[in-house]
Amino acid sequence: MRNTNRRFITNFSRLIGVSSLVLSTILIIPVSLTATNPDKPDFWVRNESGTITHTWAGNDPDQTLVMNMQGLKVVMQVKSSFTMGLSYTTRFFNVKPDNFNRIMVDTGAEPDPELRIKNVILKPGSPESVTFDGMLTFTYPENKGIVLSRTVYPSNSDALVIEEWQLRNISGEAVKLSVSAVRQVKYTDEEIVVVRTCTGVEPVSVEPGKTLSFTVSIQARQIVSPDLVPDVAREHESRAKMAQWAWKGPGRLETPDPALDLAFALQKFHILECPAETWKGIITHNGSLRYSPGIWANDPVEYSSPVFPFFGDDQLNEASLNMYRIWMDYCRENGIRPFPGSFEHAALKLVQQERGDDAMVLYGLSKFLLFLGDRKVAEEMWPLIEFSAQSVNGHLSKEGIIVSETDEMEGRYPTGDANLSTSALAYCGYRLAACLAHDLGKKSVEMDFSRRAEALRRSIEVYFGAEIEGFRTYRYYKDNTTLRGWILLPLAMGINERQEGTIAALLSDKLWPRRLEGADILAESTRPTEWARETYYALRVLFKAGRTEEALDLTRRVVKAQVYGVQGPYPDEDAIDMLCPGSLYPRVFTEGMFGIVPTGLTSFTCTPWLPREWPGMALRDVRAFGKSWDLVVERVGDKQKVTVSSGGKIIFTGSGPAGKTYAISIK
């Protein structure tokens, strides 16, 4: 860390008013994370270019890469190992808007088309390495003087997958290469076909050091339509631009630890690629081969959408609004009893309900709208705020807490008649909705929501406050006697009456026994199930509670294991690369380390926690509240200096000890 800090100090002299600081720092990657076991190599190795690479070699040649990539009309799950080779499964969306069948196709490990060198079939075998830079490029071992690479990625806009093949001649002589033409048609139903094509290459002499390039594509189309002719250059450029937006565009994290910064960029990329085209428009969704394009009130709503405005991507924000419009339209047409919890499969049909979904929407939508900072949009979406608040209030018990049949775990664990998650989310949802009502001139509603929040906070303490397994924390439901991971939610939502005991419980072996390995927190202390989304909430909570050094150490350990480990770069408890929990990782920093809390459409408070070993940190070109702005925190003696700049001007500066809260207006 010493060399990294020196580089950061040099750059930090240019922090104020400079939007591109530390991009060079982001791209200079240390060999390992000092906070974790240096003897355990990363699966994904960070490169100087900012990409990540895995090489199948040494003692773990059988480790398998499993990774999803997405576009508007396609999601693909790629698998590769040194023994099993490269294969992938592709699922296409909205090929015909009124056709809700699952359109899927598998691509096997045997390379197709047929390759020939000097008219002898060339069998590439299995890849020996893979690099991810927004696309996956697999490199094969040298064979007869030829090195094959395949760059695989989905189209960002069409029901199309591209494979760019390159055959590089590293022998000392010219060789004759040829590629067979391919056109395979799979009829998935009476309306849609999947077509795999390669135009082929007639025998051609390739000089030493030169490369033969060609393309293989897989597309889904209606039977009555002609084949799409892929514009490979355009598709490649579109994917590369998305990666540049993630790595170097708006909403960048800049710290002295490039591994954390790159992990932030990787999760940001996964967020940017998540919009999907459906029969109800382009929406943000849960992601993954299994769950796309469904939407749940906990996943894209509560967990993911609040961070979207930070990244300044118009399509992402509009897709989020389209997602929320599905909820709003349903409530208008069908009422709020029961309140909708999920719209699943290609048809986006209502499935889940009574999980505390109204509280999830009240919280997630309010925070999203505040961070978005668009008054007109807030006015449009206000009816959904009212629907969710009305539903929450309709579930108020005589004890003053919010009842629900279950929670986001959907019955996997007991929750009683009322659970802590629903009431905690409702409390913060009311608080945030009150801030929104204030800026929209709805004074009486603001006062009503604020009163509800205060009453609910008191009831949460009385009803849920308890000593559990020796810790002064919360019981998850009335008869609960075991520690639950979600006891952290009151702290995440700004309720700190039992902060000390709850933090002690989180950091105990009872609830987080394998934390030093970077493993996830347990959903319940007496069961082995680990729950990644709770882990990223816990990291945020540790920062918010001022446990900065412990939070940083555990964040590094989690990142090493889950982002740069074999299941990375996208953490997921089911290893299927859903949008969440990776989308919760940026919020560890925005709402945890920097302590940002929206208070209006153009205002927020921040309570930054600068780690002891860091001279400074920054969020760059943030687009929340409808403007571009930088938030910089520097160490000055034993204090923290906070500077906010926008449009080349400093709009706020202040200093004080760690834990001081600053009120900032972005106008």
Order of alpha helices (4+ residues) and beta strands (2+ residues): alpha-alpha-beta-beta-beta-beta-beta-beta-beta-beta-beta-beta-beta-beta-beta-beta-beta-beta-beta-alpha-beta-alpha-beta-beta-beta-alpha-beta-beta-alpha-alpha-alpha-alpha-beta-beta-alpha-alpha-alpha-alpha-beta-beta-beta-beta-beta-beta-beta
